[in-house]
């Protein structure tokens, strides 16, 4: 049973934009933390951004000022608006939700386990060409 469903990935040229969508159930949407992660083959999974239940937002330094995370409670959907895309943004993008850790939504790899992010989508591929 798919709990989180990502969409919106694709291939764009550097400088372009994409908007990722993560549709989920009301139960999962109510989790304290909802986040986006990305992974490229051979590299460690990287946290991109997260938003908590009261709207506090966390970003990775690598995407700050280019990516915007938001959510729509009526649609129980999480979004990731990605602007000024770079080739290094290429990867499989996953959305995840869960309780977080100690009142925050951590992005570091060592905090990406099921204890903090219980539910994961299957991912959507983003490819940025130079």
NUVO-768147 format. One line per field, with one value per residue (C-alpha): y, z, x; residue number from 1; residue in three letters. Coordinates in Angstrom, 3 decimals, always signed. Each point is the difference from the previous one (the first is absolute). Layout:
BEGIN
y	c(Y / ...)
z	c(Z / ...)
x	c(X / ...)
seq	c(NUM / ...)
type	c(ala / ...)
This chain:
BEGIN
y	c(+0.000 / +3.289 / +2.536 / +2.801 / +0.580 / +2.354 / +1.502 / +2.884 / -1.174 / +0.239 / +1.195 / +3.676 / +2.135 / +1.870 / +3.129 / -1.574 / -0.736 / -2.943 / -0.421 / -3.292 / -1.181 / -2.550 / -1.154 / -1.770 / -0.968 / +2.212 / -2.264 / +0.276 / +3.688 / +0.568 / -1.229 / +2.541 / +0.024 / -0.227 / +0.161 / -0.383 / -2.023 / -0.814 / -2.651 / -0.530 / -3.440 / -0.417 / +2.923 / +0.274 / +1.039 / +3.746 / +1.919 / +2.804 / +1.663 / -0.633 / +1.663 / -0.671 / +0.076 / +3.675 / +1.096 / +0.258 / -0.753 / -1.491 / +0.036 / -1.534 / +2.644 / -1.353 / +0.949 / +2.996 / +2.971 / -2.229 / -2.528 / +0.672 / -2.594 / +0.427 / -2.015 / +0.172 / -1.368 / -0.120 / -2.260 / -1.712 / +0.621 / +1.022 / +2.021 / +0.812 / +2.907 / -0.196 / +3.000 / +0.703 / -3.702 / -1.172 / -3.274 / -0.896 / +0.033 / -3.148 / -2.960 / -1.981 / +2.153 / -1.569 / +1.430 / -1.339 / +0.642 / -0.873 / +1.211 / +1.709 / +0.216 / +2.064 / +2.465 / +0.625 / -1.493 / -1.054 / -0.332 / -1.471 / -3.574 / -1.412 / +1.170 / -1.340 / -3.343 / -1.382 / +1.318 / +3.529 / -0.540 / -2.925 / +0.253 / +0.365 / +0.347 / -1.843 / +3.044 / +2.103 / +0.519 / +3.452 / +0.397 / +3.329 / +0.338 / +2.651)
z	c(+0.000 / -1.126 / +2.780 / -1.681 / -3.754 / -1.636 / -3.450 / -2.076 / -0.764 / -3.458 / -2.087 / -0.230 / -1.002 / +2.536 / +1.137 / -0.443 / +2.560 / +1.171 / +2.607 / +1.832 / +1.663 / +2.763 / +0.527 / +3.229 / +2.376 / +2.726 / +2.614 / -1.424 / -0.824 / +3.702 / +0.892 / +1.779 / -2.847 / -3.764 / -2.033 / -3.346 / -0.510 / -3.098 / -0.981 / -2.866 / -0.627 / +1.962 / +2.299 / +3.430 / +0.162 / +0.552 / +1.841 / -2.137 / +2.190 / +2.618 / +1.460 / +3.373 / +1.199 / +0.982 / -3.222 / +0.994 / -3.012 / -0.192 / -3.116 / -0.985 / -0.664 / -3.518 / -1.001 / +2.208 / -1.993 / -3.044 / +1.353 / +1.858 / +2.018 / +0.751 / +0.802 / -0.567 / +2.845 / -2.067 / -2.525 / +2.548 / -2.430 / +0.381 / -2.703 / -0.972 / -2.407 / -1.520 / -1.864 / -1.626 / -0.195 / -0.327 / -1.287 / +3.570 / +0.899 / -2.082 / +1.976 / +1.213 / +2.238 / +2.846 / +2.376 / +3.520 / +3.166 / +3.629 / +3.550 / -0.523 / +2.868 / +3.182 / -1.397 / -3.280 / -3.490 / -0.555 / -3.471 / +0.753 / -1.217 / +3.497 / +0.894 / -3.072 / +1.521 / +0.588 / +3.560 / -1.375 / -3.427 / +0.100 / -3.453 / -3.345 / -3.556 / -2.974 / -1.469 / -3.134 / -2.227 / -0.686 / -2.672 / -0.681 / -3.031 / -0.508)
x	c(+0.000 / +1.501 / -0.125 / +1.913 / -0.013 / +2.462 / -0.433 / +1.296 / +3.498 / +1.499 / +2.901 / +0.867 / +2.924 / +2.066 / -1.786 / -3.401 / -2.694 / -2.048 / -2.703 / -0.163 / -3.180 / -0.432 / -3.566 / -0.798 / -2.778 / -1.383 / +1.566 / +3.491 / -0.393 / -0.592 / +3.492 / +2.185 / +2.504 / -0.307 / +3.178 / +1.689 / +3.161 / +2.013 / +2.483 / +2.411 / +1.501 / +3.190 / -0.696 / -1.520 / -3.637 / -0.231 / -2.670 / -1.429 / -2.594 / -2.638 / -3.056 / -1.508 / -3.593 / +0.135 / +1.642 / +3.638 / +2.149 / +3.471 / +2.198 / +3.281 / +2.648 / +0.398 / -3.556 / -0.744 / -1.383 / -0.682 / -2.489 / -3.230 / -1.864 / -3.684 / -3.086 / -3.725 / -2.092 / -3.201 / +1.697 / +2.277 / +2.829 / +3.625 / +1.754 / +3.548 / +0.441 / +3.463 / +1.377 / +3.357 / +0.700 / +3.590 / +1.444 / +0.958 / -3.707 / -0.449 / -1.260 / -2.961 / -2.142 / -1.947 / -2.532 / -0.216 / -1.932 / +0.331 / +0.385 / +3.362 / +2.450 / -0.177 / -2.471 / +1.800 / +0.087 / +3.594 / +1.480 / +3.426 / +0.548 / +0.447 / -3.531 / -1.806 / -0.910 / -3.490 / +0.027 / -0.222 / -1.550 / -2.410 / -1.520 / +1.743 / -1.184 / +1.435 / +1.678 / -0.082 / +3.020 / +1.396 / +2.663 / +1.673 / +2.227 / +2.645)
seq	c(1 / 2 / 3 / 4 / 5 / 6 / 7 / 8 / 9 / 10 / 11 / 12 / 13 / 14 / 15 / 16 / 17 / 18 / 19 / 20 / 21 / 22 / 23 / 24 / 25 / 26 / 27 / 28 / 29 / 30 / 31 / 32 / 33 / 34 / 35 / 36 / 37 / 38 / 39 / 40 / 41 / 42 / 43 / 44 / 45 / 46 / 47 / 48 / 49 / 50 / 51 / 52 / 53 / 54 / 55 / 56 / 57 / 58 / 59 / 60 / 61 / 62 / 63 / 64 / 65 / 66 / 67 / 68 / 69 / 70 / 71 / 72 / 73 / 74 / 75 / 76 / 77 / 78 / 79 / 80 / 81 / 82 / 83 / 84 / 85 / 86 / 87 / 88 / 89 / 90 / 91 / 92 / 93 / 94 / 95 / 96 / 97 / 98 / 99 / 100 / 101 / 102 / 103 / 104 / 105 / 106 / 107 / 108 / 109 / 110 / 111 / 112 / 113 / 114 / 115 / 116 / 117 / 118 / 119 / 120 / 121 / 122 / 123 / 124 / 125 / 126 / 127 / 128 / 129 / 130)
type	c(unk / unk / unk / unk / unk / unk / unk / unk / unk / unk / unk / unk / unk / unk / unk / unk / unk / unk / unk / unk / unk / unk / unk / unk / unk / unk / unk / unk / unk / unk / unk / unk / unk / unk / unk / unk / unk / unk / unk / unk / unk / unk / unk / unk / unk / unk / unk / unk / unk / unk / unk / unk / unk / unk / unk / unk / unk / unk / unk / unk / unk / unk / unk / unk / unk / unk / unk / unk / unk / unk / unk / unk / unk / unk / unk / unk / unk / unk / unk / unk / unk / unk / unk / unk / unk / unk / unk / unk / unk / unk / unk / unk / unk / unk / unk / unk / unk / unk / unk / unk / unk / unk / unk / unk / unk / unk / unk / unk / unk / unk / unk / unk / unk / unk / unk / unk / unk / unk / unk / unk / unk / unk / unk / unk / unk / unk / unk / unk / unk / unk)
